Amino acid sequence: PGNLVEKVQAIVLSGGSAFGLDAATGVMKYLEERGFGYETSAGRVPIVPAAIIFDLNIGDSKVRPGANEGYQACLAATDGKVTEGCVGAGTGATVGKILGVERAIKSGLGTASQKIAGDIVVAALIVVNAVGDVIELGTGKILAGPRKPDESGFLSTSELWKGELKEAVPPFNTVIGVVATDAKLSKAEASKLARVAQVGIARTIDPCHTMYDGDALFVLSSGDKDADVNALGAAAAEVVAEAIVRAIQKAETLAGVPAAKDIRTC
């Protein structure tokens, strides 16, 4: 919040591990061609923060997004309904990986939004690639976690971890996403809101923020409406939690990793 640049022109969320960061190059090219960016003596420089998930163990590891895919994503962007599930950065996302990806559950990308103070929108778009389980809001029921050997439901990652687990834990996991609002925010307020929004991760992923997770949330303000930051924070945590659950509900079985809806539970 204390640095010079006040605005960003885009956020990129991608799969492909560190290779996927190249998608931001295509987004920058698209923005530069249209005159968007931070004004410098050498021209406008688009400011495009990016975050990625590790999904190279799902499908062909040589197939990953690059600059061309980032550029094409800009061309395909609309203001219509967002497609959820195994799309975009959520294509290779999985959860419940403490026993390895062979016992994991397919995840994806989820969204949620709500209005506060009458007409102020708070929305979240989350890619769920956690090592832990996704749990149901209000009940604590495991919606997605490491599959039981007989495929009859899910084991608890927390209980496995606290027990005598001898199998290696995959170290490549993260939850990434964006919280956006049409309320007016300073950079300091946006930074605070990003921290508060992480509460939504804690409500729906167990365990979360582990040494094997690299969770990151961005906050965007696109409007000029006055709003209480505390109210925005409460809403942000709620929509993040809802989006995480939807990422599981909308996911489909892919590359041999089953979706939660394809697992019979007892």
Order of alpha helices (4+ residues) and beta strands (2+ residues): beta-alpha-beta-beta-beta-alpha-beta-beta-beta-beta-beta-beta-alpha-beta-alpha-alpha-beta-beta-alpha
